Amino acid sequence: MKARKVGDLDPTAALRPNVDAIVRVRSDELRGYAEEALTPEAGEAQHQMRIAAKRLRYVLEVFAPCLGEEADAARRDAKRLQSVLGDLHDCDLMLPKVEHIPSLSKLLQERRERLFDEFADLWRSLDVHLSFP
């Protein structure tokens, strides 16, 4: 999926209002996947949410010097979210490849279930923090 367009940027304005607009769009983009991604079998929404977390993280990394400590905390949170969703997606990619090996398929499915629970718990704990700015 393509990144959401950030409208109303003003190249003649101060940096901070433009950065706030970019971060707000990236944060909203991430949140837009949450409801569906919190369904265990919604692998595609979880994958798209991981990509949205990556986009938010990269914006926060680039502009951290002008955003302060709150942005750094949000960047760390986005990175954690990106990581667990990446591991979840890896399971989704591997499960079809091992379905003919029942013992491995079972272990991988159990890992996916644990990762999903970790993701859901993490999202509930981070939702307020990722409201930056």
Residue frames relative to the residue before (quaternion, step in Angstrom):
aa qw qx qy qz dx dy dz
M 1.0000 0.0000 0.0000 0.0000 0.00 0.00 0.00
K 0.4537 -0.6753 0.5100 0.2792 3.52 -1.04 0.78
A 0.5664 -0.5873 0.4590 0.3516 3.53 -1.20 0.60
R 0.5416 -0.5988 0.4758 0.3489 3.55 -1.14 0.63
K 0.4839 -0.6608 0.4984 0.2841 3.52 -1.07 0.78
V 0.2844 -0.7252 0.6030 0.1719 3.53 -1.08 0.82
G 0.1643 -0.8136 0.5533 0.0698 3.55 -0.47 1.17
D 0.8119 0.3436 -0.2162 0.4196 3.52 -1.39 0.07
L 0.3390 0.6983 -0.5574 0.2946 3.58 0.95 0.74
D 0.1726 -0.7891 0.5858 0.0653 3.55 -1.00 0.88
P 0.3050 -0.7929 0.4975 0.1754 3.59 -0.29 1.21
T 0.6631 0.4866 -0.3178 0.4717 3.60 1.21 -0.27
A 0.5777 0.5958 -0.3686 0.4188 3.59 1.28 -0.20
A 0.6620 -0.4535 0.4032 0.4399 3.53 -1.35 0.08
L 0.6430 -0.5616 0.3714 0.3650 3.55 -1.20 0.58
R 0.6607 0.5740 -0.3257 0.3577 3.59 0.78 -1.02
P 0.6763 0.4715 -0.3404 0.4521 3.67 0.75 -0.76
N 0.6434 0.5106 -0.3228 0.4704 3.58 1.04 -0.70
V 0.6501 0.5033 -0.3145 0.4745 3.58 0.94 -0.84
D 0.6283 0.5328 -0.3376 0.4553 3.59 0.96 -0.82
A 0.6497 0.5142 -0.3165 0.4618 3.59 0.97 -0.81
I 0.6529 0.5082 -0.3124 0.4668 3.59 0.94 -0.85
V 0.6723 0.4918 -0.2962 0.4673 3.57 0.86 -0.95
R 0.6387 0.5305 -0.3303 0.4489 3.59 0.95 -0.82
V 0.6595 0.4922 -0.3121 0.4748 3.61 0.92 -0.85
R 0.6693 0.4891 -0.3069 0.4675 3.62 0.89 -0.88
S 0.6474 0.5073 -0.3154 0.4733 3.60 1.02 -0.77
D 0.6519 0.5013 -0.3075 0.4787 3.59 0.98 -0.83
E 0.6087 0.5521 -0.3388 0.4582 3.55 1.06 -0.79
L 0.6530 0.5108 -0.3012 0.4710 3.57 0.93 -0.92
R 0.6791 0.4980 -0.2813 0.4602 3.57 0.85 -0.99
G 0.6046 0.6016 -0.3496 0.3877 3.56 1.08 -0.70
Y 0.6898 0.4614 -0.2762 0.4848 3.59 1.17 -0.44
A 0.4960 0.7271 -0.4043 0.2487 3.57 1.18 -0.51
E 0.6750 0.5147 -0.3330 0.4106 3.59 0.69 -0.99
E 0.7120 0.4268 -0.2631 0.4915 3.58 0.81 -0.95
A 0.6586 0.5349 -0.3146 0.4256 3.60 0.94 -0.87
L 0.6405 0.5285 -0.3275 0.4509 3.59 1.16 -0.46
T 0.5194 0.5446 -0.4350 0.4944 3.56 1.30 0.34
P 0.5334 -0.6931 0.3668 0.3170 3.62 -0.57 1.10
E 0.7616 0.3939 -0.2243 0.4631 3.61 0.88 -0.83
A 0.5076 0.6692 -0.4082 0.3576 3.62 1.26 0.12
G 0.0515 -0.8607 0.5065 0.0027 3.55 0.68 1.12
E 0.6650 0.5037 -0.3206 0.4485 3.59 0.92 -0.80
A 0.6519 0.4935 -0.3170 0.4806 3.61 0.95 -0.80
Q 0.6314 0.5197 -0.3304 0.4712 3.59 1.04 -0.72
H 0.6407 0.5130 -0.3183 0.4743 3.57 1.01 -0.80
Q 0.6698 0.4870 -0.2987 0.4743 3.60 0.90 -0.87
M 0.6227 0.5290 -0.3374 0.4676 3.57 1.08 -0.67
R 0.6156 0.5364 -0.3415 0.4656 3.58 1.07 -0.71
I 0.6526 0.4997 -0.3135 0.4756 3.57 0.95 -0.83
A 0.6454 0.5091 -0.3169 0.4732 3.60 1.00 -0.80
A 0.6291 0.5203 -0.3331 0.4718 3.62 1.04 -0.73
K 0.6331 0.5272 -0.3236 0.4653 3.56 1.03 -0.79
R 0.6531 0.5105 -0.3199 0.4589 3.59 0.92 -0.85
L 0.6527 0.5007 -0.3114 0.4758 3.58 0.96 -0.87
R 0.6425 0.5360 -0.3193 0.4449 3.57 0.90 -0.90
Y 0.6889 0.4865 -0.2945 0.4495 3.59 0.82 -0.94
V 0.6204 0.5195 -0.3433 0.4768 3.59 1.01 -0.71
L 0.6718 0.4931 -0.2990 0.4649 3.57 0.92 -0.90
E 0.6281 0.5302 -0.3440 0.4538 3.60 1.03 -0.68
V 0.6727 0.5052 -0.2982 0.4509 3.56 0.91 -0.91
F 0.8078 0.3121 -0.1381 0.4807 3.56 0.83 -0.97
A 0.2998 0.7937 -0.4882 0.2044 3.61 1.24 0.17
P 0.6446 0.5442 -0.3591 0.3993 3.65 0.84 -0.77
C 0.7471 0.3664 -0.2420 0.4991 3.60 1.01 -0.59
L 0.6769 0.5067 -0.2953 0.4448 3.61 1.24 -0.13
G 0.4488 -0.7377 0.4171 0.2836 3.59 1.17 -0.38
E 0.7974 -0.3563 0.2327 0.4278 3.51 -1.42 -0.12
E 0.6013 0.5702 -0.3638 0.4253 3.59 1.03 -0.69
A 0.6547 0.4991 -0.3045 0.4791 3.56 1.03 -0.79
D 0.6294 0.5288 -0.3424 0.4549 3.57 1.02 -0.70
A 0.6338 0.5124 -0.3267 0.4786 3.60 1.03 -0.75
A 0.6519 0.5003 -0.3102 0.4781 3.59 0.97 -0.83
R 0.6198 0.5379 -0.3376 0.4609 3.60 1.04 -0.73
R 0.6544 0.5005 -0.3122 0.4730 3.58 0.93 -0.88
D 0.6471 0.5196 -0.3156 0.4600 3.58 0.97 -0.83
A 0.6516 0.5062 -0.3109 0.4716 3.58 0.95 -0.87
K 0.6375 0.5265 -0.3240 0.4598 3.58 1.03 -0.76
R 0.6421 0.5125 -0.3193 0.4723 3.60 0.97 -0.82
L 0.6548 0.5093 -0.2997 0.4712 3.54 0.96 -0.91
Q 0.6392 0.5247 -0.3114 0.4681 3.58 0.95 -0.90
S 0.6646 0.5248 -0.3047 0.4360 3.58 0.92 -0.86
V 0.7050 0.4452 -0.2843 0.4732 3.59 0.75 -0.98
L 0.6502 0.4954 -0.3264 0.4747 3.60 1.01 -0.70
G 0.6075 0.5417 -0.3477 0.4653 3.59 1.11 -0.58
D 0.6498 0.5020 -0.3102 0.4791 3.58 0.98 -0.83
L 0.6235 0.5362 -0.3219 0.4692 3.56 1.06 -0.80
H 0.6657 0.4967 -0.2950 0.4724 3.57 0.93 -0.89
D 0.6003 0.5523 -0.3594 0.4533 3.60 1.03 -0.70
C 0.6292 0.5188 -0.3321 0.4739 3.59 1.01 -0.78
D 0.6521 0.5237 -0.3176 0.4468 3.57 0.93 -0.89
L 0.6684 0.4938 -0.2991 0.4689 3.57 1.02 -0.74
M 0.7181 0.4639 -0.2535 0.4527 3.58 1.00 -0.78
L 0.5677 0.6400 -0.3926 0.3376 3.60 0.99 -0.71
P 0.6855 0.4615 -0.3273 0.4582 3.67 0.75 -0.78
K 0.6528 0.5370 -0.3155 0.4312 3.60 1.10 -0.58
V 0.7631 0.3433 -0.1851 0.5154 3.58 1.19 -0.49
E 0.3564 0.7737 -0.4749 0.2211 3.60 1.24 0.12
H 0.6562 0.5016 -0.3148 0.4676 3.62 1.16 -0.45
I 0.6618 0.4000 -0.2999 0.5587 3.59 1.32 0.09
P 0.2983 -0.8272 0.4416 0.1783 3.59 0.19 1.28
S 0.6712 0.5009 -0.3257 0.4388 3.61 0.84 -0.86
L 0.6780 0.4751 -0.2850 0.4830 3.59 0.96 -0.85
S 0.6232 0.5420 -0.3273 0.4592 3.55 1.03 -0.82
K 0.6491 0.5148 -0.3099 0.4664 3.58 0.99 -0.86
L 0.6619 0.5039 -0.3060 0.4630 3.59 0.89 -0.90
L 0.6735 0.4935 -0.2919 0.4666 3.56 0.93 -0.87
Q 0.6360 0.5133 -0.3264 0.4748 3.59 1.03 -0.75
E 0.6390 0.5105 -0.3241 0.4754 3.59 1.01 -0.78
R 0.6300 0.5185 -0.3285 0.4758 3.58 1.02 -0.78
R 0.6419 0.5211 -0.3266 0.4580 3.58 0.93 -0.83
E 0.6496 0.5163 -0.3152 0.4606 3.58 0.95 -0.86
R 0.6516 0.4998 -0.3155 0.4754 3.60 0.97 -0.82
L 0.6603 0.5047 -0.3040 0.4658 3.57 0.97 -0.86
F 0.6237 0.5236 -0.3496 0.4634 3.58 1.01 -0.73
D 0.6482 0.5082 -0.3207 0.4677 3.60 0.93 -0.87
E 0.6321 0.5255 -0.3215 0.4701 3.58 1.02 -0.81
F 0.6413 0.5197 -0.3127 0.4699 3.58 0.97 -0.88
A 0.6822 0.4932 -0.3005 0.4485 3.59 0.79 -1.00
D 0.6557 0.4958 -0.3085 0.4786 3.59 0.96 -0.83
L 0.6476 0.5181 -0.3121 0.4634 3.56 0.96 -0.89
W 0.6550 0.5139 -0.3247 0.4489 3.59 0.85 -0.89
R 0.6562 0.5067 -0.3186 0.4595 3.59 0.90 -0.88
S 0.6944 0.4655 -0.2855 0.4686 3.60 0.99 -0.73
L 0.7337 0.4382 -0.2326 0.4643 3.61 1.10 -0.63
D 0.4625 0.7354 -0.4365 0.2339 3.57 1.11 -0.52
V 0.6788 0.4693 -0.2998 0.4785 3.59 0.89 -0.82
H 0.6755 0.5216 -0.2994 0.4265 3.59 0.90 -0.89
L 0.6957 0.4680 -0.2825 0.4660 3.58 1.02 -0.66
S 0.4475 0.6812 -0.4515 0.3633 3.58 1.24 0.41
F 0.3967 0.7365 -0.4624 0.2937 3.56 1.27 -0.05
P 0.6028 -0.2137 -0.7677 0.0390 1.75 -1.90 1.63
